[in-house]
Amino acid sequence: MLSKEKLQRINELAKRAKTSGLTKKEENEQNMLRKEYLQTFRASFKNHLHSVTVVDENGNDVTPDALKESKRNKDNPLH
């Protein structure tokens, strides 16, 4: 999870970008923070997916094969 300070900074830069614009240094900072945020979000989402099992109305496990494979080998991304 990203720290509160980083999230506040992302929001501050986004607001300034819409109003007065950003310097090159601030644009670079914004891009780096966005990348870090997306990496954190994707990792969290993937971990959440690994806890999911899909079951049909008859109680049969119908979890997609790609998710089953990803659960077996957590180092590989979902396809």
N, CA, C and O atoms as a DFTB+ gen file, in Angstrom:
316 C
 N C O
     1  1       0.841      -1.171       0.000
     2  2       0.000       0.000       0.000
     3  2       0.888       1.238       0.000
     4  3       1.900       1.292       0.699
     5  1       0.506       2.204      -0.773
     6  2       1.244       3.458      -0.845
     7  2       0.984       4.281       0.413
     8  3      -0.111       4.239       0.974
     9  1       1.980       5.019       0.844
    10  2       1.825       5.830       2.052
    11  2       0.840       6.971       1.802
    12  3       0.614       7.381       0.664
    13  1       0.269       7.465       2.877
    14  2      -0.673       8.586       2.785
    15  2      -0.007       9.804       2.168
    16  3      -0.628      10.541       1.403
    17  1       1.259      10.010       2.505
    18  2       1.983      11.163       1.978
    19  2       2.110      11.097       0.461
    20  3       1.947      12.101      -0.231
    21  1       2.403       9.901      -0.046
    22  2       2.548       9.740      -1.498
    23  2       1.201       9.928      -2.199
    24  3       1.128      10.559      -3.254
    25  1       0.137       9.377      -1.608
    26  2      -1.191       9.561      -2.198
    27  2      -1.596      11.034      -2.207
    28  3      -2.167      11.524      -3.182
    29  1      -1.296      11.728      -1.123
    30  2      -1.588      13.164      -1.065
    31  2      -0.799      13.919      -2.125
    32  3      -1.318      14.836      -2.761
    33  1       0.443      13.534      -2.308
    34  2       1.286      14.200      -3.301
    35  2       0.764      13.938      -4.715
    36  3       0.768      14.843      -5.549
    37  1       0.320      12.720      -4.993
    38  2      -0.269      12.396      -6.299
    39  2      -1.468      13.294      -6.554
    40  3      -1.599      13.871      -7.633
    41  1      -2.342      13.411      -5.564
    42  2      -3.530      14.241      -5.710
    43  2      -3.193      15.721      -5.854
    44  3      -3.820      16.438      -6.634
    45  1      -2.209      16.165      -5.103
    46  2      -1.780      17.564      -5.187
    47  2      -1.236      17.884      -6.589
    48  3      -1.572      18.915      -7.172
    49  1      -0.408      17.003      -7.110
    50  2       0.158      17.222      -8.441
    51  2      -0.921      17.164      -9.520
    52  3      -0.883      17.932     -10.481
    53  1      -1.875      16.258      -9.361
    54  2      -2.966      16.160     -10.341
    55  2      -3.794      17.445     -10.353
    56  3      -4.172      17.939     -11.416
    57  1      -4.067      17.973      -9.179
    58  2      -4.847      19.210      -9.078
    59  2      -4.085      20.384      -9.695
    60  3      -4.651      21.187     -10.437
    61  1      -2.792      20.467      -9.376
    62  2      -1.979      21.565      -9.932
    63  2      -1.840      21.441     -11.439
    64  3      -1.794      22.451     -12.141
    65  1      -1.772      20.218     -11.946
    66  2      -1.646      20.007     -13.389
    67  2      -2.878      20.555     -14.105
    68  3      -2.770      21.075     -15.216
    69  1      -4.033      20.443     -13.483
    70  2      -5.275      20.929     -14.088
    71  2      -5.423      22.442     -13.978
    72  3      -6.067      23.064     -14.823
    73  1      -4.842      23.030     -12.959
    74  2      -5.033      24.469     -12.733
    75  2      -3.888      25.301     -13.301
    76  3      -4.071      26.028     -14.277
    77  1      -2.728      25.196     -12.702
    78  2      -1.630      26.090     -13.085
    79  2      -0.533      25.415     -13.904
    80  3       0.353      26.094     -14.424
    81  1      -0.580      24.090     -14.027
    82  2       0.457      23.378     -14.769
    83  2       1.605      22.956     -13.869
    84  3       1.741      23.431     -12.742
    85  1       2.422      22.063     -14.386
    86  2       3.539      21.512     -13.623
    87  2       4.865      21.832     -14.298
    88  3       4.935      21.995     -15.516
    89  1       5.903      21.917     -13.493
    90  2       7.243      22.047     -14.036
    91  2       7.684      20.670     -14.536
    92  3       7.042      19.665     -14.231
    93  1       8.755      20.621     -15.287
    94  2       9.281      19.338     -15.784
    95  2       9.626      18.409     -14.626
    96  3       9.364      17.208     -14.683
    97  1      10.216      18.975     -13.574
    98  2      10.577      18.180     -12.407
    99  2       9.326      17.578     -11.761
   100  3       9.324      16.411     -11.370
   101  1       8.279      18.371     -11.652
   102  2       7.030      17.893     -11.065
   103  2       6.354      16.847     -11.969
   104  3       5.767      15.886     -11.473
   105  1       6.439      17.036     -13.279
   106  2       5.878      16.050     -14.210
   107  2       6.582      14.707     -14.054
   108  3       5.939      13.657     -14.055
   109  1       7.906      14.748     -13.922
   110  2       8.680      13.515     -13.713
   111  2       8.294      12.850     -12.395
   112  3       8.124      11.633     -12.326
   113  1       8.161      13.663     -11.359
   114  2       7.753      13.143     -10.052
   115  2       6.365      12.502     -10.142
   116  3       6.134      11.426      -9.588
   117  1       5.448      13.166     -10.840
   118  2       4.091      12.663     -11.000
   119  2       4.101      11.318     -11.735
   120  3       3.401      10.385     -11.340
   121  1       4.889      11.225     -12.792
   122  2       4.986       9.973     -13.546
   123  2       5.549       8.843     -12.702
   124  3       5.061       7.714     -12.769
   125  1       6.564       9.134     -11.914
   126  2       7.162       8.116     -11.045
   127  2       6.168       7.654      -9.982
   128  3       6.062       6.460      -9.700
   129  1       5.439       8.605      -9.395
   130  2       4.453       8.254      -8.376
   131  2       3.305       7.448      -8.975
   132  3       2.809       6.515      -8.342
   133  1       2.882       7.793     -10.174
   134  2       1.813       7.047     -10.847
   135  2       2.246       5.618     -11.123
   136  3       1.477       4.680     -10.912
   137  1       3.485       5.446     -11.598
   138  2       3.996       4.103     -11.875
   139  2       4.043       3.269     -10.597
   140  3       3.659       2.099     -10.595
   141  1       4.517       3.878      -9.514
   142  2       4.582       3.171      -8.238
   143  2       3.173       2.795      -7.763
   144  3       2.951       1.689      -7.268
   145  1       2.225       3.726      -7.918
   146  2       0.844       3.462      -7.527
   147  2       0.272       2.290      -8.329
   148  3      -0.348       1.391      -7.761
   149  1       0.481       2.302      -9.641
   150  2      -0.052       1.232     -10.488
   151  2       0.573      -0.118     -10.157
   152  3      -0.122      -1.134     -10.154
   153  1       1.872      -0.144      -9.878
   154  2       2.527      -1.398      -9.503
   155  2       1.931      -1.948      -8.218
   156  3       1.673      -3.146      -8.108
   157  1       1.715      -1.072      -7.249
   158  2       1.142      -1.476      -5.976
   159  2      -0.290      -1.971      -6.161
   160  3      -0.677      -2.994      -5.596
   161  1      -1.076      -1.242      -6.954
   162  2      -2.461      -1.621      -7.210
   163  2      -2.539      -2.978      -7.898
   164  3      -3.327      -3.837      -7.501
   165  1      -1.725      -3.168      -8.927
   166  2      -1.749      -4.433      -9.674
   167  2      -1.352      -5.608      -8.796
   168  3      -1.963      -6.674      -8.873
   169  1      -0.336      -5.426      -7.964
   170  2       0.093      -6.507      -7.069
   171  2      -1.014      -6.843      -6.075
   172  3      -1.266      -8.017      -5.802
   173  1      -1.666      -5.838      -5.542
   174  2      -2.762      -6.056      -4.603
   175  2      -3.928      -6.769      -5.281
   176  3      -4.513      -7.691      -4.712
   177  1      -4.263      -6.342      -6.494
   178  2      -5.366      -6.947      -7.237
   179  2      -5.053      -8.407      -7.554
   180  3      -5.922      -9.272      -7.438
   181  1      -3.822      -8.678      -7.951
   182  2      -3.421     -10.046      -8.269
   183  2      -3.509     -10.927      -7.024
   184  3      -3.984     -12.060      -7.104
   185  1      -3.062     -10.423      -5.886
   186  2      -3.163     -11.187      -4.646
   187  2      -4.619     -11.468      -4.297
   188  3      -4.951     -12.551      -3.815
   189  1      -5.477     -10.496      -4.540
   190  2      -6.903     -10.687      -4.289
   191  2      -7.464     -11.772      -5.213
   192  3      -8.227     -12.628      -4.768
   193  1      -7.093     -11.739      -6.481
   194  2      -7.570     -12.757      -7.420
   195  2      -7.129     -14.158      -7.023
   196  3      -7.853     -15.129      -7.246
   197  1      -5.960     -14.261      -6.444
   198  2      -5.453     -15.571      -6.035
   199  2      -6.285     -16.172      -4.907
   200  3      -6.174     -17.369      -4.638
   201  1      -7.098     -15.388      -4.253
   202  2      -7.951     -15.918      -3.191
   203  2      -9.343     -16.290      -3.709
   204  3     -10.193     -16.728      -2.935
   205  1      -9.581     -16.116      -5.017
   206  2     -10.895     -16.363      -5.605
   207  2     -10.982     -17.769      -6.190
   208  3     -10.062     -18.245      -6.855
   209  1     -12.109     -18.414      -5.926
   210  2     -12.450     -19.674      -6.572
   211  2     -13.848     -19.500      -7.145
   212  3     -14.764     -19.073      -6.441
   213  1     -14.015     -19.828      -8.416
   214  2     -15.306     -19.685      -9.082
   215  2     -16.022     -21.024      -9.030
   216  3     -15.483     -22.050      -9.442
   217  1     -17.252     -20.996      -8.514
   218  2     -18.040     -22.212      -8.368
   219  2     -19.368     -22.005      -9.077
   220  3     -20.004     -20.964      -8.912
   221  1     -19.796     -22.995      -9.874
   222  2     -21.088     -22.882     -10.560
   223  2     -22.230     -23.258      -9.612
   224  3     -21.998     -23.601      -8.453
   225  1     -23.455     -23.191     -10.115
   226  2     -24.635     -23.441      -9.274
   227  2     -24.704     -24.877      -8.754
   228  3     -25.438     -25.151      -7.804
   229  1     -23.959     -25.786      -9.356
   230  2     -23.931     -27.184      -8.902
   231  2     -22.797     -27.457      -7.916
   232  3     -22.643     -28.583      -7.444
   233  1     -22.020     -26.451      -7.608
   234  2     -20.915     -26.608      -6.669
   235  2     -19.622     -27.070      -7.295
   236  3     -18.677     -27.427      -6.591
   237  1     -19.572     -27.065      -8.638
   238  2     -18.349     -27.469      -9.338
   239  2     -17.389     -26.293      -9.463
   240  3     -17.796     -25.162      -9.730
   241  1     -16.122     -26.582      -9.268
   242  2     -15.090     -25.559      -9.428
   243  2     -14.918     -25.256     -10.914
   244  3     -14.495     -26.123     -11.679
   245  1     -15.240     -24.041     -11.322
   246  2     -15.100     -23.629     -12.723
   247  2     -14.133     -22.448     -12.849
   248  3     -14.251     -21.627     -13.758
   249  1     -13.185     -22.380     -11.930
   250  2     -12.182     -21.332     -11.958
   251  2     -11.416     -21.413     -13.279
   252  3     -10.996     -22.501     -13.675
   253  1     -11.227     -20.290     -13.965
   254  2     -10.492     -20.317     -15.240
   255  2      -9.097     -20.927     -15.082
   256  3      -8.427     -20.725     -14.069
   257  1      -8.679     -21.668     -16.091
   258  2      -7.376     -22.337     -16.050
   259  2      -6.224     -21.360     -15.854
   260  3      -5.255     -21.672     -15.161
   261  1      -6.323     -20.185     -16.457
   262  2      -5.246     -19.195     -16.311
   263  2      -5.093     -18.768     -14.851
   264  3      -3.974     -18.563     -14.381
   265  1      -6.196     -18.636     -14.142
   266  2      -6.134     -18.267     -12.731
   267  2      -5.581     -19.423     -11.896
   268  3      -4.777     -19.206     -10.989
   269  1      -6.008     -20.645     -12.202
   270  2      -5.468     -21.808     -11.492
   271  2      -3.960     -21.908     -11.670
   272  3      -3.231     -22.162     -10.711
   273  1      -3.496     -21.706     -12.899
   274  2      -2.059     -21.758     -13.182
   275  2      -1.314     -20.648     -12.446
   276  3      -0.225     -20.867     -11.915
   277  1      -1.906     -19.464     -12.420
   278  2      -1.286     -18.340     -11.729
   279  2      -1.191     -18.601     -10.233
   280  3      -0.206     -18.229      -9.595
   281  1      -2.209     -19.239      -9.675
   282  2      -2.177     -19.587      -8.247
   283  2      -1.053     -20.575      -7.966
   284  3      -0.381     -20.483      -6.939
   285  1      -0.847     -21.531      -8.891
   286  2       0.216     -22.533      -8.706
   287  2       1.601     -21.901      -8.813
   288  3       2.535     -22.307      -8.122
   289  1       1.719     -20.916      -9.676
   290  2       3.008     -20.279      -9.910
   291  2       2.850     -18.776      -9.746
   292  3       2.722     -18.050     -10.732
   293  1       2.859     -18.317      -8.528
   294  2       2.560     -16.909      -8.235
   295  2       3.573     -15.923      -8.795
   296  3       3.313     -14.720      -8.793
   297  1       4.702     -16.387      -9.266
   298  2       5.707     -15.485      -9.847
   299  2       5.340     -15.043     -11.248
   300  3       5.811     -14.003     -11.708
   301  1       4.509     -15.809     -11.936
   302  2       4.127     -15.474     -13.307
   303  2       2.856     -14.636     -13.302
   304  3       1.946     -14.920     -12.524
   305  1       2.767     -13.611     -14.145
   306  2       1.561     -12.805     -14.211
   307  2       0.418     -13.554     -14.885
   308  3       0.635     -14.502     -15.640
   309  1      -0.803     -13.111     -14.597
   310  2      -1.978     -13.682     -15.251
   311  2      -1.962     -13.340     -16.718
   312  3      -1.482     -12.275     -17.106
   313  1      -2.482     -14.233     -17.541
   314  2      -2.574     -13.985     -18.978
   315  2      -4.015     -13.988     -19.382
   316  3      -4.328     -13.797     -20.557
